[in-house]
Amino acid sequence: MYIRKVAIGPDYKSGAMHYVHGNTIQKGSPYVIHAIQRLTNGNIKIWISKGEEVVLWKEFNSNMPYSIEYNISFN
């Protein structure tokens, strides 16, 4: 099961930044969110891609509040 979305910040509705797998990092950008990873120490890593190139874009430590939404498939 992989992470579909992560919200980083103290207030989910009005103060958090939302990162969704497959979305561009900003309007008109060629970079898309390739993967969202939660490490065993609680840190969050966000990987982006452009074509075949995949790079680490952001990392948040476990002290930052976050909410994870997993991709769920009932097939």
C-alpha positions, 0 to 999 in steps of 0.5 A, spaced: 500 500 500 502 506 498 501 513 500 497 517 496 497 524 499 500 527 505 498 534 509 504 537 512 502 542 518 498 543 524 491 545 521 489 540 516 484 544 513 487 551 513 494 551 514 497 545 511 500 544 505 497 538 501 502 533 496 498 528 492 502 523 488 501 524 481 500 532 481 505 537 479 508 541 484 506 547 481 501 550 476 505 549 469 511 545 472 513 539 468 515 536 475 510 531 478 510 528 485 513 521 484 512 518 491 511 520 498 515 515 503 514 515 510 521 512 514 521 508 520 523 514 524 517 518 522 520 523 517 516 524 510 520 524 504 517 527 497 520 525 491 519 528 484 520 526 477 521 529 470 521 524 464 525 518 467 529 523 472 527 522 479 529 526 485 528 528 492 524 534 493 522 535 500 524 532 507 520 533 513 522 531 520 517 527 525 516 533 529 512 536 524 505 534 524 502 531 518 496 526 516 497 521 511 492 518 506 493 511 503 491 509 496 486 504 497 483 499 492 478 494 493 479 490 487 
